[in-house]
Amino acid sequence: MGDNGDGGSSTGIVAVLVIFIIVVVAAFFAWRGGLFGGRSTRVNVNVTVPQSSPQKPAAPQSSP
């Protein structure tokens, strides 16, 4: 008996899964690249150093 194409349905399922994975990976890289606004986070770090009161200059130490 000849092959009547029983493997055709599983080949179609594999093809659909591969296309789906390619689309998901492409969408992920597009999102990381900022195409869908994935890079809209902005961090504003404002670090200030408190002013210290003027200190007296250190007295020179005498050598023994």
PDB file of N, CA, C, O and CB in Angstrom:
ATOM      1  N   MET A   1       0.838  -1.173   0.000  1.00  0.00           N
ATOM      2  CA  MET A   1       0.000   0.000   0.000  1.00  0.00           C
ATOM      3  C   MET A   1       0.887   1.241   0.000  1.00  0.00           C
ATOM      4  O   MET A   1       1.977   1.252   0.572  1.00  0.00           O
ATOM      5  CB  MET A   1      -0.956  -0.005   1.213  1.00  0.00           C
ATOM      6  N   GLY A   2       0.400   2.260  -0.642  1.00  0.00           N
ATOM      7  CA  GLY A   2       1.177   3.490  -0.728  1.00  0.00           C
ATOM      8  C   GLY A   2       0.905   4.413   0.448  1.00  0.00           C
ATOM      9  O   GLY A   2      -0.048   4.231   1.206  1.00  0.00           O
ATOM     10  N   ASP A   3       1.754   5.385   0.573  1.00  0.00           N
ATOM     11  CA  ASP A   3       1.600   6.371   1.640  1.00  0.00           C
ATOM     12  C   ASP A   3       0.510   7.345   1.235  1.00  0.00           C
ATOM     13  O   ASP A   3       0.572   7.953   0.166  1.00  0.00           O
ATOM     14  CB  ASP A   3       2.939   7.117   1.926  1.00  0.00           C
ATOM     15  N   ASN A   4      -0.481   7.489   2.090  1.00  0.00           N
ATOM     16  CA  ASN A   4      -1.582   8.376   1.734  1.00  0.00           C
ATOM     17  C   ASN A   4      -1.508   9.721   2.454  1.00  0.00           C
ATOM     18  O   ASN A   4      -2.528  10.398   2.585  1.00  0.00           O
ATOM     19  CB  ASN A   4      -2.899   7.705   2.045  1.00  0.00           C
ATOM     20  N   GLY A   5      -0.321  10.126   2.924  1.00  0.00           N
ATOM     21  CA  GLY A   5      -0.149  11.462   3.484  1.00  0.00           C
ATOM     22  C   GLY A   5      -0.543  11.581   4.935  1.00  0.00           C
ATOM     23  O   GLY A   5      -0.981  12.651   5.358  1.00  0.00           O
ATOM     24  N   ASP A   6      -0.406  10.526   5.715  1.00  0.00           N
ATOM     25  CA  ASP A   6      -0.751  10.632   7.136  1.00  0.00           C
ATOM     26  C   ASP A   6       0.164  11.593   7.879  1.00  0.00           C
ATOM     27  O   ASP A   6      -0.244  12.163   8.891  1.00  0.00           O
ATOM     28  CB  ASP A   6      -0.692   9.265   7.791  1.00  0.00           C
ATOM     29  N   GLY A   7       1.385  11.787   7.406  1.00  0.00           N
ATOM     30  CA  GLY A   7       2.313  12.687   8.086  1.00  0.00           C
ATOM     31  C   GLY A   7       2.065  14.146   7.788  1.00  0.00           C
ATOM     32  O   GLY A   7       2.706  15.013   8.383  1.00  0.00           O
ATOM     33  N   GLY A   8       1.155  14.440   6.886  1.00  0.00           N
ATOM     34  CA  GLY A   8       0.903  15.825   6.502  1.00  0.00           C
ATOM     35  C   GLY A   8       0.336  16.666   7.617  1.00  0.00           C
ATOM     36  O   GLY A   8       0.667  17.848   7.713  1.00  0.00           O
ATOM     37  N   SER A   9      -0.505  16.106   8.465  1.00  0.00           N
ATOM     38  CA  SER A   9      -1.122  16.892   9.527  1.00  0.00           C
ATOM     39  C   SER A   9      -0.104  17.257  10.599  1.00  0.00           C
ATOM     40  O   SER A   9      -0.130  18.371  11.122  1.00  0.00           O
ATOM     41  CB  SER A   9      -2.288  16.126  10.149  1.00  0.00           C
ATOM     42  N   SER A  10       0.788  16.338  10.930  1.00  0.00           N
ATOM     43  CA  SER A  10       1.787  16.668  11.937  1.00  0.00           C
ATOM     44  C   SER A  10       2.791  17.677  11.391  1.00  0.00           C
ATOM     45  O   SER A  10       3.304  18.505  12.143  1.00  0.00           O
ATOM     46  CB  SER A  10       2.509  15.402  12.410  1.00  0.00           C
ATOM     47  N   THR A  11       3.074  17.618  10.099  1.00  0.00           N
ATOM     48  CA  THR A  11       3.961  18.610   9.493  1.00  0.00           C
ATOM     49  C   THR A  11       3.328  19.997   9.553  1.00  0.00           C
ATOM     50  O   THR A  11       4.027  20.985   9.779  1.00  0.00           O
ATOM     51  CB  THR A  11       4.282  18.231   8.033  1.00  0.00           C
ATOM     52  N   GLY A  12       2.040  20.079   9.358  1.00  0.00           N
ATOM     53  CA  GLY A  12       1.334  21.359   9.444  1.00  0.00           C
ATOM     54  C   GLY A  12       1.356  21.927  10.854  1.00  0.00           C
ATOM     55  O   GLY A  12       1.507  23.134  11.044  1.00  0.00           O
ATOM     56  N   ILE A  13       1.205  21.051  11.842  1.00  0.00           N
ATOM     57  CA  ILE A  13       1.231  21.505  13.233  1.00  0.00           C
ATOM     58  C   ILE A  13       2.617  22.038  13.590  1.00  0.00           C
ATOM     59  O   ILE A  13       2.742  23.076  14.239  1.00  0.00           O
ATOM     60  CB  ILE A  13       0.834  20.357  14.190  1.00  0.00           C
ATOM     61  N   VAL A  14       3.650  21.325  13.164  1.00  0.00           N
ATOM     62  CA  VAL A  14       5.015  21.772  13.429  1.00  0.00           C
ATOM     63  C   VAL A  14       5.271  23.111  12.745  1.00  0.00           C
ATOM     64  O   VAL A  14       5.906  23.992  13.325  1.00  0.00           O
ATOM     65  CB  VAL A  14       6.037  20.717  12.951  1.00  0.00           C
ATOM     66  N   ALA A  15       4.783  23.270  11.521  1.00  0.00           N
ATOM     67  CA  ALA A  15       4.980  24.526  10.799  1.00  0.00           C
ATOM     68  C   ALA A  15       4.289  25.686  11.518  1.00  0.00           C
ATOM     69  O   ALA A  15       4.845  26.780  11.614  1.00  0.00           O
ATOM     70  CB  ALA A  15       4.451  24.403   9.362  1.00  0.00           C
ATOM     71  N   VAL A  16       3.094  25.449  12.014  1.00  0.00           N
ATOM     72  CA  VAL A  16       2.372  26.501  12.736  1.00  0.00           C
ATOM     73  C   VAL A  16       3.104  26.851  14.024  1.00  0.00           C
ATOM     74  O   VAL A  16       3.216  28.030  14.361  1.00  0.00           O
ATOM     75  CB  VAL A  16       0.924  26.058  13.046  1.00  0.00           C
ATOM     76  N   LEU A  17       3.602  25.864  14.746  1.00  0.00           N
ATOM     77  CA  LEU A  17       4.344  26.136  15.973  1.00  0.00           C
ATOM     78  C   LEU A  17       5.634  26.905  15.704  1.00  0.00           C
ATOM     79  O   LEU A  17       5.980  27.817  16.454  1.00  0.00           O
ATOM     80  CB  LEU A  17       4.660  24.836  16.688  1.00  0.00           C
ATOM     81  N   VAL A  18       6.344  26.544  14.641  1.00  0.00           N
ATOM     82  CA  VAL A  18       7.584  27.249  14.306  1.00  0.00           C
ATOM     83  C   VAL A  18       7.287  28.698  13.930  1.00  0.00           C
ATOM     84  O   VAL A  18       8.012  29.602  14.345  1.00  0.00           O
ATOM     85  CB  VAL A  18       8.320  26.537  13.150  1.00  0.00           C
ATOM     86  N   ILE A  19       6.244  28.928  13.161  1.00  0.00           N
ATOM     87  CA  ILE A  19       5.866  30.298  12.790  1.00  0.00           C
ATOM     88  C   ILE A  19       5.470  31.092  14.027  1.00  0.00           C
ATOM     89  O   ILE A  19       5.817  32.266  14.150  1.00  0.00           O
ATOM     90  CB  ILE A  19       4.707  30.289  11.769  1.00  0.00           C
ATOM     91  N   PHE A  20       4.743  30.454  14.947  1.00  0.00           N
ATOM     92  CA  PHE A  20       4.335  31.126  16.180  1.00  0.00           C
ATOM     93  C   PHE A  20       5.551  31.517  17.013  1.00  0.00           C
ATOM     94  O   PHE A  20       5.603  32.628  17.541  1.00  0.00           O
ATOM     95  CB  PHE A  20       3.400  30.226  17.000  1.00  0.00           C
ATOM     96  N   ILE A  21       6.515  30.634  17.138  1.00  0.00           N
ATOM     97  CA  ILE A  21       7.725  30.927  17.912  1.00  0.00           C
ATOM     98  C   ILE A  21       8.517  32.061  17.269  1.00  0.00           C
ATOM     99  O   ILE A  21       9.041  32.931  17.965  1.00  0.00           O
ATOM    100  CB  ILE A  21       8.605  29.670  18.037  1.00  0.00           C
ATOM    101  N   ILE A  22       8.603  32.047  15.941  1.00  0.00           N
ATOM    102  CA  ILE A  22       9.318  33.124  15.246  1.00  0.00           C
ATOM    103  C   ILE A  22       8.633  34.467  15.480  1.00  0.00           C
ATOM    104  O   ILE A  22       9.306  35.477  15.684  1.00  0.00           O
ATOM    105  CB  ILE A  22       9.404  32.830  13.737  1.00  0.00           C
ATOM    106  N   VAL A  23       7.315  34.487  15.451  1.00  0.00           N
ATOM    107  CA  VAL A  23       6.576  35.733  15.675  1.00  0.00           C
ATOM    108  C   VAL A  23       6.776  36.223  17.108  1.00  0.00           C
ATOM    109  O   VAL A  23       6.947  37.421  17.334  1.00  0.00           O
ATOM    110  CB  VAL A  23       5.072  35.532  15.384  1.00  0.00           C
ATOM    111  N   VAL A  24       6.756  35.307  18.076  1.00  0.00           N
ATOM    112  CA  VAL A  24       6.941  35.708  19.473  1.00  0.00           C
ATOM    113  C   VAL A  24       8.350  36.264  19.686  1.00  0.00           C
ATOM    114  O   VAL A  24       8.512  37.284  20.357  1.00  0.00           O
ATOM    115  CB  VAL A  24       6.688  34.509  20.421  1.00  0.00           C
ATOM    116  N   VAL A  25       9.366  35.613  19.127  1.00  0.00           N
ATOM    117  CA  VAL A  25      10.741  36.088  19.284  1.00  0.00           C
ATOM    118  C   VAL A  25      10.919  37.445  18.598  1.00  0.00           C
ATOM    119  O   VAL A  25      11.575  38.332  19.145  1.00  0.00           O
ATOM    120  CB  VAL A  25      11.740  35.058  18.705  1.00  0.00           C
ATOM    121  N   ALA A  26      10.346  37.611  17.415  1.00  0.00           N
ATOM    122  CA  ALA A  26      10.448  38.890  16.708  1.00  0.00           C
ATOM    123  C   ALA A  26       9.737  40.001  17.489  1.00  0.00           C
ATOM    124  O   ALA A  26      10.228  41.128  17.549  1.00  0.00           O
ATOM    125  CB  ALA A  26       9.851  38.770  15.289  1.00  0.00           C
ATOM    126  N   ALA A  27       8.586  39.687  18.084  1.00  0.00           N
ATOM    127  CA  ALA A  27       7.870  40.694  18.879  1.00  0.00           C
ATOM    128  C   ALA A  27       8.659  41.057  20.127  1.00  0.00           C
ATOM    129  O   ALA A  27       8.654  42.215  20.544  1.00  0.00           O
ATOM    130  CB  ALA A  27       6.473  40.185  19.269  1.00  0.00           C
ATOM    131  N   PHE A  28       9.333  40.087  20.727  1.00  0.00           N
ATOM    132  CA  PHE A  28      10.145  40.374  21.912  1.00  0.00           C
ATOM    133  C   PHE A  28      11.286  41.320  21.574  1.00  0.00           C
ATOM    134  O   PHE A  28      11.535  42.284  22.298  1.00  0.00           O
ATOM    135  CB  PHE A  28      10.700  39.078  22.509  1.00  0.00           C
ATOM    136  N   PHE A  29      11.979  41.044  20.470  1.00  0.00           N
ATOM    137  CA  PHE A  29      13.085  41.923  20.093  1.00  0.00           C
ATOM    138  C   PHE A  29      12.586  43.297  19.667  1.00  0.00           C
ATOM    139  O   PHE A  29      13.268  44.296  19.900  1.00  0.00           O
ATOM    140  CB  PHE A  29      13.899  41.295  18.966  1.00  0.00           C
ATOM    141  N   ALA A  30      11.412  43.368  19.050  1.00  0.00           N
ATOM    142  CA  ALA A  30      10.847  44.669  18.687  1.00  0.00           C
ATOM    143  C   ALA A  30      10.472  45.453  19.943  1.00  0.00           C
ATOM    144  O   ALA A  30      10.648  46.670  19.985  1.00  0.00           O
ATOM    145  CB  ALA A  30       9.611  44.490  17.776  1.00  0.00           C
ATOM    146  N   TRP A  31       9.959  44.772  20.959  1.00  0.00           N
ATOM    147  CA  TRP A  31       9.616  45.444  22.206  1.00  0.00           C
ATOM    148  C   TRP A  31      10.860  45.922  22.928  1.00  0.00           C
ATOM    149  O   TRP A  31      10.873  47.024  23.477  1.00  0.00           O
ATOM    150  CB  TRP A  31       8.812  44.520  23.106  1.00  0.00           C
ATOM    151  N   ARG A  32      11.913  45.104  22.937  1.00  0.00           N
ATOM    152  CA  ARG A  32      13.170  45.513  23.568  1.00  0.00           C
ATOM    153  C   ARG A  32      13.802  46.684  22.832  1.00  0.00           C
ATOM    154  O   ARG A  32      14.461  47.522  23.446  1.00  0.00           O
ATOM    155  CB  ARG A  32      14.150  44.341  23.619  1.00  0.00           C
ATOM    156  N   GLY A  33      13.606  46.747  21.526  1.00  0.00           N
ATOM    157  CA  GLY A  33      14.169  47.836  20.738  1.00  0.00           C
ATOM    158  C   GLY A  33      13.400  49.138  20.859  1.00  0.00           C
ATOM    159  O   GLY A  33      13.858  50.167  20.361  1.00  0.00           O
ATOM    160  N   GLY A  34      12.239  49.122  21.509  1.00  0.00           N
ATOM    161  CA  GLY A  34      11.464  50.334  21.715  1.00  0.00           C
ATOM    162  C   GLY A  34      10.384  50.557  20.684  1.00  0.00           C
ATOM    163  O   GLY A  34       9.788  51.633  20.647  1.00  0.00           O
ATOM    164  N   LEU A  35      10.112  49.575  19.848  1.00  0.00           N
ATOM    165  CA  LEU A  35       9.093  49.756  18.818  1.00  0.00           C
ATOM    166  C   LEU A  35       7.703  49.898  19.435  1.00  0.00           C
ATOM    167  O   LEU A  35       6.875  50.654  18.927  1.00  0.00           O
ATOM    168  CB  LEU A  35       9.115  48.580  17.838  1.00  0.00           C
ATOM    169  N   PHE A  36       7.446  49.182  20.518  1.00  0.00           N
ATOM    170  CA  PHE A  36       6.149  49.241  21.182  1.00  0.00           C
ATOM    171  C   PHE A  36       6.202  50.067  22.461  1.00  0.00           C
ATOM    172  O   PHE A  36       5.288  49.979  23.281  1.00  0.00           O
ATOM    173  CB  PHE A  36       5.658  47.842  21.493  1.00  0.00           C
ATOM    174  N   GLY A  37       7.229  50.850  22.646  1.00  0.00           N
ATOM    175  CA  GLY A  37       7.344  51.675  23.841  1.00  0.00           C
ATOM    176  C   GLY A  37       7.955  50.935  25.011  1.00  0.00           C
ATOM    177  O   GLY A  37       7.680  51.288  26.158  1.00  0.00           O
ATOM    178  N   GLY A  38       8.753  49.945  24.775  1.00  0.00           N
ATOM    179  CA  GLY A  38       9.355  49.178  25.852  1.00  0.00           C
ATOM    180  C   GLY A  38      10.457  49.920  26.584  1.00  0.00           C
ATOM    181  O   GLY A  38      10.846  49.517  27.680  1.00  0.00           O
ATOM    182  N   ARG A  39      10.964  50.990  26.005  1.00  0.00           N
ATOM    183  CA  ARG A  39      12.061  51.737  26.630  1.00  0.00           C
ATOM    184  C   ARG A  39      11.585  53.060  27.211  1.00  0.00           C
ATOM    185  O   ARG A  39      12.338  54.033  27.205  1.00  0.00           O
ATOM    186  CB  ARG A  39      13.171  51.991  25.618  1.00  0.00           C
ATOM    187  N   SER A  40      10.370  53.122  27.708  1.00  0.00           N
ATOM    188  CA  SER A  40       9.842  54.400  28.179  1.00  0.00           C
ATOM    189  C   SER A  40      10.165  54.652  29.642  1.00  0.00           C
ATOM    190  O   SER A  40       9.802  55.706  30.163  1.00  0.00           O
ATOM    191  CB  SER A  40       8.348  54.452  27.974  1.00  0.00           C
ATOM    192  N   THR A  41      10.820  53.745  30.316  1.00  0.00           N
ATOM    193  CA  THR A  41      11.126  53.964  31.726  1.00  0.00           C
ATOM    194  C   THR A  41      12.287  54.939  31.846  1.00  0.00           C
ATOM    195  O   THR A  41      13.323  54.786  31.199  1.00  0.00           O
ATOM    196  CB  THR A  41      11.459  52.629  32.436  1.00  0.00           C
ATOM    197  N   ARG A  42      12.088  55.930  32.678  1.00  0.00           N
ATOM    198  CA  ARG A  42      13.134  56.913  32.913  1.00  0.00           C
ATOM    199  C   ARG A  42      13.392  56.976  34.406  1.00  0.00           C
ATOM    200  O   ARG A  42      12.456  57.037  35.204  1.00  0.00           O
ATOM    201  CB  ARG A  42      12.742  58.314  32.348  1.00  0.00           C
ATOM    202  N   VAL A  43      14.621  56.961  34.771  1.00  0.00           N
ATOM    203  CA  VAL A  43      14.999  57.030  36.178  1.00  0.00           C
ATOM    204  C   VAL A  43      15.703  58.353  36.402  1.00  0.00           C
ATOM    205  O   VAL A  43      16.735  58.629  35.791  1.00  0.00           O
ATOM    206  CB  VAL A  43      15.909  55.827  36.593  1.00  0.00           C
ATOM    207  N   ASN A  44      15.148  59.160  37.269  1.00  0.00           N
ATOM    208  CA  ASN A  44      15.743  60.452  37.586  1.00  0.00           C
ATOM    209  C   ASN A  44      16.325  60.348  38.990  1.00  0.00           C
ATOM    210  O   ASN A  44      15.595  60.366  39.982  1.00  0.00           O
ATOM    211  CB  ASN A  44      14.691  61.620  37.482  1.00  0.00           C
ATOM    212  N   VAL A  45      17.614  60.242  39.058  1.00  0.00           N
ATOM    213  CA  VAL A  45      18.279  60.129  40.345  1.00  0.00           C
ATOM    214  C   VAL A  45      18.929  61.472  40.649  1.00  0.00           C
ATOM    215  O   VAL A  45      19.881  61.882  39.984  1.00  0.00           O
ATOM    216  CB  VAL A  45      19.333  58.969  40.349  1.00  0.00           C
ATOM    217  N   ASN A  46      18.408  62.138  41.649  1.00  0.00           N
ATOM    218  CA  ASN A  46      18.927  63.439  42.039  1.00  0.00           C
ATOM    219  C   ASN A  46      19.611  63.262  43.390  1.00  0.00           C
ATOM    220  O   ASN A  46      18.949  63.232  44.427  1.00  0.00           O
ATOM    221  CB  ASN A  46      17.788  64.526  42.103  1.00  0.00           C
ATOM    222  N   VAL A  47      20.906  63.147  43.376  1.00  0.00           N
ATOM    223  CA  VAL A  47      21.661  62.933  44.596  1.00  0.00           C
ATOM    224  C   VAL A  47      22.337  64.229  44.970  1.00  0.00           C
ATOM    225  O   VAL A  47      23.114  64.784  44.192  1.00  0.00           O
ATOM    226  CB  VAL A  47      22.693  61.795  44.433  1.00  0.00           C
ATOM    227  N   THR A  48      22.041  64.710  46.158  1.00  0.00           N
ATOM    228  CA  THR A  48      22.674  65.933  46.637  1.00  0.00           C
ATOM    229  C   THR A  48      23.467  65.607  47.895  1.00  0.00           C
ATOM    230  O   THR A  48      23.068  64.764  48.699  1.00  0.00           O
ATOM    231  CB  THR A  48      21.616  67.047  46.916  1.00  0.00           C
ATOM    232  N   VAL A  49      24.567  66.271  48.045  1.00  0.00           N
ATOM    233  CA  VAL A  49      25.408  66.090  49.222  1.00  0.00           C
ATOM    234  C   VAL A  49      25.083  67.216  50.184  1.00  0.00           C
ATOM    235  O   VAL A  49      25.173  68.388  49.818  1.00  0.00           O
ATOM    236  CB  VAL A  49      26.935  66.074  48.852  1.00  0.00           C
ATOM    237  N   PRO A  50      24.710  66.882  51.400  1.00  0.00           N
ATOM    238  CA  PRO A  50      24.390  67.969  52.345  1.00  0.00           C
ATOM    239  C   PRO A  50      25.629  68.789  52.655  1.00  0.00           C
ATOM    240  O   PRO A  50      26.738  68.271  52.787  1.00  0.00           O
ATOM    241  CB  PRO A  50      23.794  67.402  53.651  1.00  0.00           C
ATOM    242  N   GLN A  51      25.397  70.082  52.766  1.00  0.00           N
ATOM    243  CA  GLN A  51      26.522  70.960  53.074  1.00  0.00           C
ATOM    244  C   GLN A  51      26.902  70.782  54.533  1.00  0.00           C
ATOM    245  O   GLN A  51      26.048  70.792  55.420  1.00  0.00           O
ATOM    246  CB  GLN A  51      26.177  72.443  52.772  1.00  0.00           C
ATOM    247  N   SER A  52      28.174  70.622  54.765  1.00  0.00           N
ATOM    248  CA  SER A  52      28.636  70.509  56.142  1.00  0.00           C
ATOM    249  C   SER A  52      29.028  71.893  56.644  1.00  0.00           C
ATOM    250  O   SER A  52      29.435  72.763  55.874  1.00  0.00           O
ATOM    251  CB  SER A  52      29.831  69.517  56.253  1.00  0.00           C
ATOM    252  N   SER A  53      28.896  72.072  57.939  1.00  0.00           N
ATOM    253  CA  SER A  53      29.273  73.360  58.512  1.00  0.00           C
ATOM    254  C   SER A  53      30.789  73.518  58.418  1.00  0.00           C
ATOM    255  O   SER A  53      31.521  72.530  58.460  1.00  0.00           O
ATOM    256  CB  SER A  53      28.792  73.479  59.991  1.00  0.00           C
ATOM    257  N   PRO A  54      31.253  74.739  58.293  1.00  0.00           N
ATOM    258  CA  PRO A  54      32.700  74.931  58.186  1.00  0.00           C
ATOM    259  C   PRO A  54      33.394  74.419  59.449  1.00  0.00           C
ATOM    260  O   PRO A  54      33.009  74.753  60.569  1.00  0.00           O
ATOM    261  CB  PRO A  54      33.036  76.426  57.953  1.00  0.00           C
ATOM    262  N   GLN A  55      34.395  73.626  59.247  1.00  0.00           N
ATOM    263  CA  GLN A  55      35.120  73.044  60.371  1.00  0.00           C
ATOM    264  C   GLN A  55      36.438  73.792  60.573  1.00  0.00           C
ATOM    265  O   GLN A  55      36.984  74.388  59.645  1.00  0.00           O
ATOM    266  CB  GLN A  55      35.377  71.531  60.138  1.00  0.00           C
ATOM    267  N   LYS A  56      36.926  73.743  61.801  1.00  0.00           N
ATOM    268  CA  LYS A  56      38.213  74.371  62.091  1.00  0.00           C
ATOM    269  C   LYS A  56      39.311  73.548  61.427  1.00  0.00           C
ATOM    270  O   LYS A  56      39.226  72.320  61.403  1.00  0.00           O
ATOM    271  CB  LYS A  56      38.453  74.490  63.633  1.00  0.00           C
ATOM    272  N   PRO A  57      40.325  74.188  60.898  1.00  0.00           N
ATOM    273  CA  PRO A  57      41.409  73.410  60.321  1.00  0.00           C
ATOM    274  C   PRO A  57      42.101  72.617  61.411  1.00  0.00           C
ATOM    275  O   PRO A  57      42.223  73.071  62.548  1.00  0.00           O
ATOM    276  CB  PRO A  57      42.411  74.317  59.591  1.00  0.00           C
ATOM    277  N   ALA A  58      42.543  71.452  61.057  1.00  0.00           N
ATOM    278  CA  ALA A  58      43.180  70.579  62.031  1.00  0.00           C
ATOM    279  C   ALA A  58      44.497  71.199  62.477  1.00  0.00           C
ATOM    280  O   ALA A  58      45.275  71.698  61.663  1.00  0.00           O
ATOM    281  CB  ALA A  58      43.408  69.165  61.444  1.00  0.00           C
ATOM    282  N   ALA A  59      44.730  71.156  63.783  1.00  0.00           N
ATOM    283  CA  ALA A  59      45.975  71.707  64.326  1.00  0.00           C
ATOM    284  C   ALA A  59      47.127  70.777  63.958  1.00  0.00           C
ATOM    285  O   ALA A  59      46.990  69.558  64.061  1.00  0.00           O
ATOM    286  CB  ALA A  59      45.884  71.890  65.878  1.00  0.00           C
ATOM    287  N   PRO A  60      48.241  71.323  63.538  1.00  0.00           N
ATOM    288  CA  PRO A  60      49.377  70.450  63.214  1.00  0.00           C
ATOM    289  C   PRO A  60      49.869  69.714  64.440  1.00  0.00           C
ATOM    290  O   PRO A  60      49.988  70.278  65.528  1.00  0.00           O
ATOM    291  CB  PRO A  60      50.519  71.258  62.603  1.00  0.00           C
ATOM    292  N   GLN A  61      50.149  68.453  64.239  1.00  0.00           N
ATOM    293  CA  GLN A  61      50.639  67.656  65.359  1.00  0.00           C
ATOM    294  C   GLN A  61      52.142  67.843  65.483  1.00  0.00           C
ATOM    295  O   GLN A  61      52.882  67.877  64.500  1.00  0.00           O
ATOM    296  CB  GLN A  61      50.284  66.157  65.175  1.00  0.00           C
ATOM    297  N   SER A  62      52.556  67.963  66.732  1.00  0.00           N
ATOM    298  CA  SER A  62      54.006  68.111  66.947  1.00  0.00           C
ATOM    299  C   SER A  62      54.656  66.739  66.945  1.00  0.00           C
ATOM    300  O   SER A  62      54.100  65.769  67.462  1.00  0.00           O
ATOM    301  CB  SER A  62      54.308  68.855  68.286  1.00  0.00           C
ATOM    302  N   SER A  63      55.805  66.676  66.374  1.00  0.00           N
ATOM    303  CA  SER A  63      56.519  65.398  66.353  1.00  0.00           C
ATOM    304  C   SER A  63      57.265  65.214  67.668  1.00  0.00           C
ATOM    305  O   SER A  63      57.751  66.209  68.207  1.00  0.00           O
ATOM    306  CB  SER A  63      57.502  65.328  65.151  1.00  0.00           C
ATOM    307  N   PRO A  64      57.386  64.046  68.204  1.00  0.00           N
ATOM    308  CA  PRO A  64      58.029  63.842  69.498  1.00  0.00           C
ATOM    309  C   PRO A  64      59.514  64.014  69.463  1.00  0.00           C
ATOM    310  O   PRO A  64      60.176  63.868  70.491  1.00  0.00           O
ATOM    311  CB  PRO A  64      57.717  62.503  70.010  1.00  0.00           C
TER     312      PRO A  64
END
